Amino acid sequence: MNLYKEPYVIAEIGCNHKGDMEIAKELIKVAKIFCKVDAVKFQKRNNKELLTESQYNAPHPNPVNAYGDTYGEHREFLEFTVEQHQELKDFCEEMEITYSTSVWDLTSAKEIASLQPDFIKIPSACNNHYEMLNWLCENYSGEIHISTGMTTKNEIGDLVDFFTKKGRNKDLVIYNCTSGYPVPFEDVCLLEITRMKQLYEDKVKHIGFSGHHLGIAVDVAAFTLGANVVERHYTLDRTWKGTDHAASLEPSGMRKLKRDLSAVYNSLTFKEKDILEIEEVQREKLKFRKD
């Protein structure tokens, strides 16, 4: 009997589609057919609401990754409309893979909630946006996933308490996360998963892990520690123009991640009996006998 929850793998496309619907659909198709993951996730921002006027009109801090003359133009270029998100959700349903989106502001939360996805994600940057969290608790019935990068232990506790008071804690998934792109291994801090399990496992639906590190070994350890929901940034080409591509997994890496997590899940059992059926022939043939 396996005492662990089955791994659930989310390929975060984010804005790695480069503002192109056909690339977005190709990312979905590859995630389902080749990588065999459980869900894909996009992002939704209302940039005029999210950014101040000066932030919107400022140049992109890293011009080589910019898709516009200002940061606001860059963000608008990468943004899909709610109608396009509906089209992506419909395509996900055709492909039989779960669609989701991270929302960064109240307007985006309302727009994506209107599509009724299975879950909505709150990024680390917005997990203190209680007006948005309150609206989702009262108006959206799906799971709410929240990353905890850039967040103190007390702030995480406050989040769980808020969802508990709203009667929504059993729809809450909290992710261990370090906000960096990429994150060096010494800053991943996997043992925070153990702490989160001890404090919140009985209060929330799942413990998750959102990784921005390199490779896939860390994710296997995160799952073994108890984070059954694993999210990684995902792209078709890590050399593409954009901020997140370099810290993303390409399809071969995402496929191996799903494969390895499934293998570890199937391995995390106790022996059903002292001598397993597979061992019986070997025991008869190889076991030392005095006579």
Buried (B, 14 or more C-beta within 10 A) or exposed (E): EEEBBEBBBBBBBBBBBBBEEEBBBEBBBBBBEEBBBBBBBBBBBBBBEBBEEEEBEEEBEEEEBBBBEBBBBBBBEBBBEBEEBBBBBEBBEEBEBBBBBBBBBBBBBBBBBEBEBEBBBBBBBBBBBEEBBEBBBEEBEBBBBBBBBBBEEEEBEBBBEBBBEBEBBEBBBBBBBBBBEBBEEEEBEBEBBBEBBEBBEEBBBBBBBBBBBBEBEBBBBBBBBBBBBBBBBBBBEBEBEBBBBBBBBBBEBBBBBBEBBBEBBEEEEEEEEEEEEEBEEEEEEEEEEEE
